[in-house]
Amino acid sequence: MNISGFASDANEVSSMSIYVDGVLLSSNKNKSVISKRWHTSTISTGTHKIEIQAYDKAGNKGSSTISVTVVK
């Protein structure tokens, strides 16, 4: 499953990160787009929380969270 996100800010985006169940999956610097493949074959069935965080150059944080259910 691909996880991706986009952020924009008047102060410019300084970093973005993807977390799955509170564990960092991927991060980047100075980009407003992030994408990462999440290999669900090793993940337990059930509901999991995916959060994408973005920070601007002033240190402000924005985030979005969704829940997904893995069924095998």
PDB file of N, CA, C and O in Angstrom:
ATOM      1  N   MET A   1       0.845  -1.154   0.000  1.00  0.00           N
ATOM      2  CA  MET A   1       0.000   0.000   0.000  1.00  0.00           C
ATOM      3  C   MET A   1       0.900   1.229   0.000  1.00  0.00           C
ATOM      4  O   MET A   1       1.855   1.305   0.774  1.00  0.00           O
ATOM      5  N   ASN A   2       0.598   2.184  -0.862  1.00  0.00           N
ATOM      6  CA  ASN A   2       1.354   3.430  -0.895  1.00  0.00           C
ATOM      7  C   ASN A   2       0.696   4.459   0.010  1.00  0.00           C
ATOM      8  O   ASN A   2      -0.523   4.630  -0.003  1.00  0.00           O
ATOM      9  N   ILE A   3       1.518   5.138   0.792  1.00  0.00           N
ATOM     10  CA  ILE A   3       1.067   6.233   1.650  1.00  0.00           C
ATOM     11  C   ILE A   3       1.721   7.497   1.122  1.00  0.00           C
ATOM     12  O   ILE A   3       2.940   7.538   0.951  1.00  0.00           O
ATOM     13  N   SER A   4       0.932   8.523   0.861  1.00  0.00           N
ATOM     14  CA  SER A   4       1.515   9.767   0.356  1.00  0.00           C
ATOM     15  C   SER A   4       0.766  10.963   0.919  1.00  0.00           C
ATOM     16  O   SER A   4      -0.397  10.872   1.312  1.00  0.00           O
ATOM     17  N   GLY A   5       1.472  12.087   0.943  1.00  0.00           N
ATOM     18  CA  GLY A   5       0.875  13.314   1.441  1.00  0.00           C
ATOM     19  C   GLY A   5       1.512  14.523   0.799  1.00  0.00           C
ATOM     20  O   GLY A   5       2.617  14.450   0.261  1.00  0.00           O
ATOM     21  N   PHE A   6       0.802  15.642   0.861  1.00  0.00           N
ATOM     22  CA  PHE A   6       1.251  16.911   0.289  1.00  0.00           C
ATOM     23  C   PHE A   6       0.983  18.009   1.307  1.00  0.00           C
ATOM     24  O   PHE A   6      -0.051  18.009   1.974  1.00  0.00           O
ATOM     25  N   ALA A   7       1.911  18.938   1.422  1.00  0.00           N
ATOM     26  CA  ALA A   7       1.724  20.071   2.334  1.00  0.00           C
ATOM     27  C   ALA A   7       2.136  21.355   1.632  1.00  0.00           C
ATOM     28  O   ALA A   7       3.001  21.348   0.756  1.00  0.00           O
ATOM     29  N   SER A   8       1.508  22.456   2.024  1.00  0.00           N
ATOM     30  CA  SER A   8       1.916  23.769   1.518  1.00  0.00           C
ATOM     31  C   SER A   8       1.851  24.759   2.670  1.00  0.00           C
ATOM     32  O   SER A   8       1.060  24.603   3.600  1.00  0.00           O
ATOM     33  N   ASP A   9       2.700  25.784   2.592  1.00  0.00           N
ATOM     34  CA  ASP A   9       2.759  26.772   3.657  1.00  0.00           C
ATOM     35  C   ASP A   9       3.435  28.030   3.133  1.00  0.00           C
ATOM     36  O   ASP A   9       4.373  27.950   2.339  1.00  0.00           O
ATOM     37  N   ALA A  10       2.970  29.177   3.568  1.00  0.00           N
ATOM     38  CA  ALA A  10       3.564  30.451   3.152  1.00  0.00           C
ATOM     39  C   ALA A  10       5.008  30.579   3.630  1.00  0.00           C
ATOM     40  O   ALA A  10       5.799  31.295   3.016  1.00  0.00           O
ATOM     41  N   ASN A  11       5.364  29.887   4.731  1.00  0.00           N
ATOM     42  CA  ASN A  11       6.733  29.917   5.258  1.00  0.00           C
ATOM     43  C   ASN A  11       7.607  28.801   4.705  1.00  0.00           C
ATOM     44  O   ASN A  11       8.738  28.634   5.163  1.00  0.00           O
ATOM     45  N   GLU A  12       7.131  28.048   3.755  1.00  0.00           N
ATOM     46  CA  GLU A  12       7.796  26.902   3.138  1.00  0.00           C
ATOM     47  C   GLU A  12       7.817  25.699   4.078  1.00  0.00           C
ATOM     48  O   GLU A  12       7.988  25.843   5.289  1.00  0.00           O
ATOM     49  N   VAL A  13       7.643  24.535   3.514  1.00  0.00           N
ATOM     50  CA  VAL A  13       7.671  23.286   4.267  1.00  0.00           C
ATOM     51  C   VAL A  13       9.132  22.912   4.514  1.00  0.00           C
ATOM     52  O   VAL A  13       9.936  22.885   3.582  1.00  0.00           O
ATOM     53  N   SER A  14       9.473  22.626   5.765  1.00  0.00           N
ATOM     54  CA  SER A  14      10.852  22.258   6.083  1.00  0.00           C
ATOM     55  C   SER A  14      11.043  20.754   6.228  1.00  0.00           C
ATOM     56  O   SER A  14      12.141  20.251   5.989  1.00  0.00           O
ATOM     57  N   SER A  15       9.991  20.022   6.616  1.00  0.00           N
ATOM     58  CA  SER A  15      10.106  18.568   6.714  1.00  0.00           C
ATOM     59  C   SER A  15       8.725  17.930   6.748  1.00  0.00           C
ATOM     60  O   SER A  15       7.731  18.559   7.113  1.00  0.00           O
ATOM     61  N   MET A  16       8.696  16.663   6.354  1.00  0.00           N
ATOM     62  CA  MET A  16       7.472  15.866   6.417  1.00  0.00           C
ATOM     63  C   MET A  16       7.834  14.474   6.917  1.00  0.00           C
ATOM     64  O   MET A  16       8.935  13.981   6.669  1.00  0.00           O
ATOM     65  N   SER A  17       6.896  13.843   7.623  1.00  0.00           N
ATOM     66  CA  SER A  17       7.118  12.505   8.160  1.00  0.00           C
ATOM     67  C   SER A  17       5.839  11.689   8.074  1.00  0.00           C
ATOM     68  O   SER A  17       4.734  12.226   8.145  1.00  0.00           O
ATOM     69  N   ILE A  18       6.010  10.376   7.918  1.00  0.00           N
ATOM     70  CA  ILE A  18       4.899   9.426   7.952  1.00  0.00           C
ATOM     71  C   ILE A  18       5.110   8.512   9.153  1.00  0.00           C
ATOM     72  O   ILE A  18       6.189   7.949   9.340  1.00  0.00           O
ATOM     73  N   TYR A  19       4.062   8.374   9.965  1.00  0.00           N
ATOM     74  CA  TYR A  19       4.088   7.470  11.114  1.00  0.00           C
ATOM     75  C   TYR A  19       2.976   6.441  10.959  1.00  0.00           C
ATOM     76  O   TYR A  19       1.871   6.768  10.527  1.00  0.00           O
ATOM     77  N   VAL A  20       3.276   5.196  11.314  1.00  0.00           N
ATOM     78  CA  VAL A  20       2.270   4.141  11.373  1.00  0.00           C
ATOM     79  C   VAL A  20       2.252   3.627  12.806  1.00  0.00           C
ATOM     80  O   VAL A  20       3.264   3.139  13.308  1.00  0.00           O
ATOM     81  N   ASP A  21       1.124   3.736  13.449  1.00  0.00           N
ATOM     82  CA  ASP A  21       0.975   3.337  14.854  1.00  0.00           C
ATOM     83  C   ASP A  21       2.030   3.989  15.739  1.00  0.00           C
ATOM     84  O   ASP A  21       2.531   3.364  16.675  1.00  0.00           O
ATOM     85  N   GLY A  22       2.371   5.251  15.446  1.00  0.00           N
ATOM     86  CA  GLY A  22       3.327   5.997  16.250  1.00  0.00           C
ATOM     87  C   GLY A  22       4.784   5.735  15.951  1.00  0.00           C
ATOM     88  O   GLY A  22       5.660   6.314  16.594  1.00  0.00           O
ATOM     89  N   VAL A  23       5.067   4.868  14.979  1.00  0.00           N
ATOM     90  CA  VAL A  23       6.445   4.532  14.613  1.00  0.00           C
ATOM     91  C   VAL A  23       6.781   5.199  13.284  1.00  0.00           C
ATOM     92  O   VAL A  23       6.023   5.091  12.320  1.00  0.00           O
ATOM     93  N   LEU A  24       7.921   5.889  13.235  1.00  0.00           N
ATOM     94  CA  LEU A  24       8.337   6.579  12.021  1.00  0.00           C
ATOM     95  C   LEU A  24       8.552   5.590  10.880  1.00  0.00           C
ATOM     96  O   LEU A  24       9.302   4.625  11.022  1.00  0.00           O
ATOM     97  N   LEU A  25       7.893   5.833   9.752  1.00  0.00           N
ATOM     98  CA  LEU A  25       8.052   5.011   8.557  1.00  0.00           C
ATOM     99  C   LEU A  25       8.969   5.691   7.552  1.00  0.00           C
ATOM    100  O   LEU A  25       9.782   5.029   6.907  1.00  0.00           O
ATOM    101  N   SER A  26       8.845   7.020   7.414  1.00  0.00           N
ATOM    102  CA  SER A  26       9.640   7.761   6.434  1.00  0.00           C
ATOM    103  C   SER A  26       9.640   9.236   6.797  1.00  0.00           C
ATOM    104  O   SER A  26       8.700   9.735   7.416  1.00  0.00           O
ATOM    105  N   SER A  27      10.712   9.933   6.402  1.00  0.00           N
ATOM    106  CA  SER A  27      10.760  11.383   6.584  1.00  0.00           C
ATOM    107  C   SER A  27      11.618  11.996   5.492  1.00  0.00           C
ATOM    108  O   SER A  27      12.433  11.315   4.869  1.00  0.00           O
ATOM    109  N   ASN A  28      11.427  13.289   5.267  1.00  0.00           N
ATOM    110  CA  ASN A  28      12.248  14.009   4.305  1.00  0.00           C
ATOM    111  C   ASN A  28      12.410  15.453   4.756  1.00  0.00           C
ATOM    112  O   ASN A  28      11.685  15.931   5.628  1.00  0.00           O
ATOM    113  N   LYS A  29      13.357  16.128   4.158  1.00  0.00           N
ATOM    114  CA  LYS A  29      13.634  17.533   4.479  1.00  0.00           C
ATOM    115  C   LYS A  29      13.406  18.385   3.242  1.00  0.00           C
ATOM    116  O   LYS A  29      13.699  17.965   2.122  1.00  0.00           O
ATOM    117  N   ASN A  30      12.881  19.584   3.455  1.00  0.00           N
ATOM    118  CA  ASN A  30      12.736  20.603   2.411  1.00  0.00           C
ATOM    119  C   ASN A  30      11.932  20.151   1.197  1.00  0.00           C
ATOM    120  O   ASN A  30      12.203  20.577   0.074  1.00  0.00           O
ATOM    121  N   LYS A  31      10.944  19.291   1.422  1.00  0.00           N
ATOM    122  CA  LYS A  31      10.053  18.849   0.352  1.00  0.00           C
ATOM    123  C   LYS A  31       8.618  18.964   0.839  1.00  0.00           C
ATOM    124  O   LYS A  31       8.338  18.781   2.024  1.00  0.00           O
ATOM    125  N   SER A  32       7.717  19.267  -0.079  1.00  0.00           N
ATOM    126  CA  SER A  32       6.309  19.406   0.294  1.00  0.00           C
ATOM    127  C   SER A  32       5.481  18.178  -0.071  1.00  0.00           C
ATOM    128  O   SER A  32       4.258  18.185   0.066  1.00  0.00           O
ATOM    129  N   VAL A  33       6.151  17.125  -0.535  1.00  0.00           N
ATOM    130  CA  VAL A  33       5.482  15.874  -0.895  1.00  0.00           C
ATOM    131  C   VAL A  33       6.246  14.723  -0.247  1.00  0.00           C
ATOM    132  O   VAL A  33       7.476  14.727  -0.206  1.00  0.00           O
ATOM    133  N   ILE A  34       5.506  13.741   0.256  1.00  0.00           N
ATOM    134  CA  ILE A  34       6.140  12.550   0.812  1.00  0.00           C
ATOM    135  C   ILE A  34       5.356  11.330   0.346  1.00  0.00           C
ATOM    136  O   ILE A  34       4.131  11.376   0.229  1.00  0.00           O
ATOM    137  N   SER A  35       6.070  10.238   0.081  1.00  0.00           N
ATOM    138  CA  SER A  35       5.431   9.003  -0.353  1.00  0.00           C
ATOM    139  C   SER A  35       6.298   7.829   0.091  1.00  0.00           C
ATOM    140  O   SER A  35       7.526   7.890   0.025  1.00  0.00           O
ATOM    141  N   LYS A  36       5.648   6.769   0.540  1.00  0.00           N
ATOM    142  CA  LYS A  36       6.373   5.585   0.989  1.00  0.00           C
ATOM    143  C   LYS A  36       5.484   4.364   0.838  1.00  0.00           C
ATOM    144  O   LYS A  36       4.279   4.429   1.081  1.00  0.00           O
ATOM    145  N   ARG A  37       6.078   3.259   0.438  1.00  0.00           N
ATOM    146  CA  ARG A  37       5.349   1.989   0.352  1.00  0.00           C
ATOM    147  C   ARG A  37       5.313   1.359   1.741  1.00  0.00           C
ATOM    148  O   ARG A  37       6.348   1.216   2.392  1.00  0.00           O
ATOM    149  N   TRP A  38       4.122   0.985   2.188  1.00  0.00           N
ATOM    150  CA  TRP A  38       3.936   0.309   3.472  1.00  0.00           C
ATOM    151  C   TRP A  38       3.640  -1.150   3.170  1.00  0.00           C
ATOM    152  O   TRP A  38       2.601  -1.476   2.597  1.00  0.00           O
ATOM    153  N   HIS A  39       4.557  -2.024   3.558  1.00  0.00           N
ATOM    154  CA  HIS A  39       4.419  -3.453   3.281  1.00  0.00           C
ATOM    155  C   HIS A  39       3.533  -4.088   4.353  1.00  0.00           C
ATOM    156  O   HIS A  39       3.986  -4.362   5.464  1.00  0.00           O
ATOM    157  N   THR A  40       2.291  -4.314   4.013  1.00  0.00           N
ATOM    158  CA  THR A  40       1.319  -4.814   4.990  1.00  0.00           C
ATOM    159  C   THR A  40       1.408  -6.322   5.209  1.00  0.00           C
ATOM    160  O   THR A  40       0.721  -6.853   6.081  1.00  0.00           O
ATOM    161  N   SER A  41       2.247  -7.027   4.430  1.00  0.00           N
ATOM    162  CA  SER A  41       2.339  -8.482   4.584  1.00  0.00           C
ATOM    163  C   SER A  41       2.877  -8.878   5.957  1.00  0.00           C
ATOM    164  O   SER A  41       2.593  -9.976   6.435  1.00  0.00           O
ATOM    165  N   THR A  42       3.645  -8.005   6.593  1.00  0.00           N
ATOM    166  CA  THR A  42       4.205  -8.317   7.910  1.00  0.00           C
ATOM    167  C   THR A  42       3.454  -7.617   9.042  1.00  0.00           C
ATOM    168  O   THR A  42       3.857  -7.706  10.202  1.00  0.00           O
ATOM    169  N   ILE A  43       2.377  -6.928   8.712  1.00  0.00           N
ATOM    170  CA  ILE A  43       1.598  -6.173   9.693  1.00  0.00           C
ATOM    171  C   ILE A  43       0.436  -7.030  10.189  1.00  0.00           C
ATOM    172  O   ILE A  43      -0.164  -7.778   9.417  1.00  0.00           O
ATOM    173  N   SER A  44       0.126  -6.922  11.459  1.00  0.00           N
ATOM    174  CA  SER A  44      -0.990  -7.683  12.018  1.00  0.00           C
ATOM    175  C   SER A  44      -2.322  -7.189  11.452  1.00  0.00           C
ATOM    176  O   SER A  44      -2.464  -6.021  11.092  1.00  0.00           O
ATOM    177  N   THR A  45      -3.287  -8.095  11.382  1.00  0.00           N
ATOM    178  CA  THR A  45      -4.619  -7.689  10.952  1.00  0.00           C
ATOM    179  C   THR A  45      -5.218  -6.761  12.000  1.00  0.00           C
ATOM    180  O   THR A  45      -4.835  -6.790  13.169  1.00  0.00           O
ATOM    181  N   GLY A  46      -6.146  -5.953  11.569  1.00  0.00           N
ATOM    182  CA  GLY A  46      -6.797  -5.024  12.485  1.00  0.00           C
ATOM    183  C   GLY A  46      -6.611  -3.584  12.055  1.00  0.00           C
ATOM    184  O   GLY A  46      -6.161  -3.305  10.943  1.00  0.00           O
ATOM    185  N   THR A  47      -6.961  -2.678  12.946  1.00  0.00           N
ATOM    186  CA  THR A  47      -6.931  -1.246  12.654  1.00  0.00           C
ATOM    187  C   THR A  47      -5.575  -0.652  13.013  1.00  0.00           C
ATOM    188  O   THR A  47      -5.005  -0.948  14.063  1.00  0.00           O
ATOM    189  N   HIS A  48      -5.075   0.193  12.118  1.00  0.00           N
ATOM    190  CA  HIS A  48      -3.789   0.865  12.306  1.00  0.00           C
ATOM    191  C   HIS A  48      -3.956   2.354  12.017  1.00  0.00           C
ATOM    192  O   HIS A  48      -4.755   2.752  11.169  1.00  0.00           O
ATOM    193  N   LYS A  49      -3.188   3.165  12.736  1.00  0.00           N
ATOM    194  CA  LYS A  49      -3.257   4.620  12.582  1.00  0.00           C
ATOM    195  C   LYS A  49      -2.084   5.103  11.723  1.00  0.00           C
ATOM    196  O   LYS A  49      -0.927   4.797  12.009  1.00  0.00           O
ATOM    197  N   ILE A  50      -2.400   5.860  10.670  1.00  0.00           N
ATOM    198  CA  ILE A  50      -1.387   6.472   9.809  1.00  0.00           C
ATOM    199  C   ILE A  50      -1.474   7.980   9.997  1.00  0.00           C
ATOM    200  O   ILE A  50      -2.544   8.574   9.867  1.00  0.00           O
ATOM    201  N   GLU A  51      -0.336   8.590  10.303  1.00  0.00           N
ATOM    202  CA  GLU A  51      -0.285  10.041  10.495  1.00  0.00           C
ATOM    203  C   GLU A  51       0.815  10.628   9.620  1.00  0.00           C
ATOM    204  O   GLU A  51       1.927  10.102   9.568  1.00  0.00           O
ATOM    205  N   ILE A  52       0.498  11.715   8.940  1.00  0.00           N
ATOM    206  CA  ILE A  52       1.499  12.479   8.201  1.00  0.00           C
ATOM    207  C   ILE A  52       1.639  13.827   8.892  1.00  0.00           C
ATOM    208  O   ILE A  52       0.655  14.525   9.134  1.00  0.00           O
ATOM    209  N   GLN A  53       2.884  14.178   9.203  1.00  0.00           N
ATOM    210  CA  GLN A  53       3.182  15.449   9.852  1.00  0.00           C
ATOM    211  C   GLN A  53       4.000  16.317   8.908  1.00  0.00           C
ATOM    212  O   GLN A  53       4.834  15.815   8.154  1.00  0.00           O
ATOM    213  N   ALA A  54       3.758  17.614   8.956  1.00  0.00           N
ATOM    214  CA  ALA A  54       4.542  18.576   8.173  1.00  0.00           C
ATOM    215  C   ALA A  54       4.919  19.741   9.079  1.00  0.00           C
ATOM    216  O   ALA A  54       4.111  20.202   9.885  1.00  0.00           O
ATOM    217  N   TYR A  55       6.141  20.205   8.939  1.00  0.00           N
ATOM    218  CA  TYR A  55       6.629  21.373   9.677  1.00  0.00           C
ATOM    219  C   TYR A  55       7.040  22.441   8.688  1.00  0.00           C
ATOM    220  O   TYR A  55       7.574  22.140   7.621  1.00  0.00           O
ATOM    221  N   ASP A  56       6.788  23.703   9.047  1.00  0.00           N
ATOM    222  CA  ASP A  56       7.278  24.792   8.210  1.00  0.00           C
ATOM    223  C   ASP A  56       8.574  25.338   8.800  1.00  0.00           C
ATOM    224  O   ASP A  56       9.006  24.921   9.875  1.00  0.00           O
ATOM    225  N   LYS A  57       9.184  26.272   8.085  1.00  0.00           N
ATOM    226  CA  LYS A  57      10.477  26.810   8.508  1.00  0.00           C
ATOM    227  C   LYS A  57      10.388  27.601   9.806  1.00  0.00           C
ATOM    228  O   LYS A  57      11.412  27.844  10.443  1.00  0.00           O
ATOM    229  N   ALA A  58       9.185  28.010  10.214  1.00  0.00           N
ATOM    230  CA  ALA A  58       8.997  28.706  11.489  1.00  0.00           C
ATOM    231  C   ALA A  58       8.795  27.727  12.650  1.00  0.00           C
ATOM    232  O   ALA A  58       8.685  28.145  13.803  1.00  0.00           O
ATOM    233  N   GLY A  59       8.744  26.417  12.347  1.00  0.00           N
ATOM    234  CA  GLY A  59       8.572  25.402  13.382  1.00  0.00           C
ATOM    235  C   GLY A  59       7.137  25.014  13.668  1.00  0.00           C
ATOM    236  O   GLY A  59       6.880  24.230  14.582  1.00  0.00           O
ATOM    237  N   ASN A  60       6.197  25.549  12.902  1.00  0.00           N
ATOM    238  CA  ASN A  60       4.786  25.193  13.078  1.00  0.00           C
ATOM    239  C   ASN A  60       4.515  23.808  12.501  1.00  0.00           C
ATOM    240  O   ASN A  60       5.085  23.426  11.480  1.00  0.00           O
ATOM    241  N   LYS A  61       3.642  23.065  13.165  1.00  0.00           N
ATOM    242  CA  LYS A  61       3.333  21.696  12.749  1.00  0.00           C
ATOM    243  C   LYS A  61       1.888  21.583  12.293  1.00  0.00           C
ATOM    244  O   LYS A  61       0.981  22.150  12.903  1.00  0.00           O
ATOM    245  N   GLY A  62       1.693  20.842  11.213  1.00  0.00           N
ATOM    246  CA  GLY A  62       0.371  20.443  10.762  1.00  0.00           C
ATOM    247  C   GLY A  62       0.378  18.935  10.603  1.00  0.00           C
ATOM    248  O   GLY A  62       1.417  18.354  10.291  1.00  0.00           O
ATOM    249  N   SER A  63      -0.755  18.295  10.811  1.00  0.00           N
ATOM    250  CA  SER A  63      -0.794  16.841  10.673  1.00  0.00           C
ATOM    251  C   SER A  63      -2.177  16.380  10.253  1.00  0.00           C
ATOM    252  O   SER A  63      -3.172  17.088  10.407  1.00  0.00           O
ATOM    253  N   SER A  64      -2.204  15.179   9.722  1.00  0.00           N
ATOM    254  CA  SER A  64      -3.456  14.540   9.350  1.00  0.00           C
ATOM    255  C   SER A  64      -3.333  13.060   9.691  1.00  0.00           C
ATOM    256  O   SER A  64      -2.303  12.438   9.432  1.00  0.00           O
ATOM    257  N   THR A  65      -4.393  12.501  10.275  1.00  0.00           N
ATOM    258  CA  THR A  65      -4.377  11.109  10.710  1.00  0.00           C
ATOM    259  C   THR A  65      -5.593  10.379  10.153  1.00  0.00           C
ATOM    260  O   THR A  65      -6.704  10.907  10.133  1.00  0.00           O
ATOM    261  N   ILE A  66      -5.352   9.156   9.704  1.00  0.00           N
ATOM    262  CA  ILE A  66      -6.448   8.285   9.288  1.00  0.00           C
ATOM    263  C   ILE A  66      -6.254   6.918   9.940  1.00  0.00           C
ATOM    264  O   ILE A  66      -5.155   6.576  10.376  1.00  0.00           O
ATOM    265  N   SER A  67      -7.314   6.156  10.000  1.00  0.00           N
ATOM    266  CA  SER A  67      -7.242   4.769  10.451  1.00  0.00           C
ATOM    267  C   SER A  67      -7.534   3.873   9.263  1.00  0.00           C
ATOM    268  O   SER A  67      -8.434   4.144   8.468  1.00  0.00           O
ATOM    269  N   VAL A  68      -6.761   2.799   9.152  1.00  0.00           N
ATOM    270  CA  VAL A  68      -6.982   1.818   8.093  1.00  0.00           C
ATOM    271  C   VAL A  68      -7.099   0.445   8.743  1.00  0.00           C
ATOM    272  O   VAL A  68      -6.518   0.195   9.800  1.00  0.00           O
ATOM    273  N   THR A  69      -7.845  -0.428   8.112  1.00  0.00           N
ATOM    274  CA  THR A  69      -8.004  -1.781   8.619  1.00  0.00           C
ATOM    275  C   THR A  69      -7.332  -2.755   7.672  1.00  0.00           C
ATOM    276  O   THR A  69      -7.649  -2.797   6.483  1.00  0.00           O
ATOM    277  N   VAL A  70      -6.398  -3.543   8.205  1.00  0.00           N
ATOM    278  CA  VAL A  70      -5.696  -4.563   7.428  1.00  0.00           C
ATOM    279  C   VAL A  70      -6.461  -5.866   7.587  1.00  0.00           C
ATOM    280  O   VAL A  70      -6.708  -6.323   8.703  1.00  0.00           O
ATOM    281  N   VAL A  71      -6.835  -6.460   6.458  1.00  0.00           N
ATOM    282  CA  VAL A  71      -7.553  -7.732   6.428  1.00  0.00           C
ATOM    283  C   VAL A  71      -6.733  -8.698   5.595  1.00  0.00           C
ATOM    284  O   VAL A  71      -6.299  -8.355   4.495  1.00  0.00           O
ATOM    285  N   LYS A  72      -6.517  -9.886   6.100  1.00  0.00           N
ATOM    286  CA  LYS A  72      -5.728 -10.888   5.358  1.00  0.00           C
ATOM    287  C   LYS A  72      -6.563 -12.115   5.087  1.00  0.00           C
ATOM    288  O   LYS A  72      -6.080 -13.068   4.476  1.00  0.00           O
TER     289      LYS A  72
END
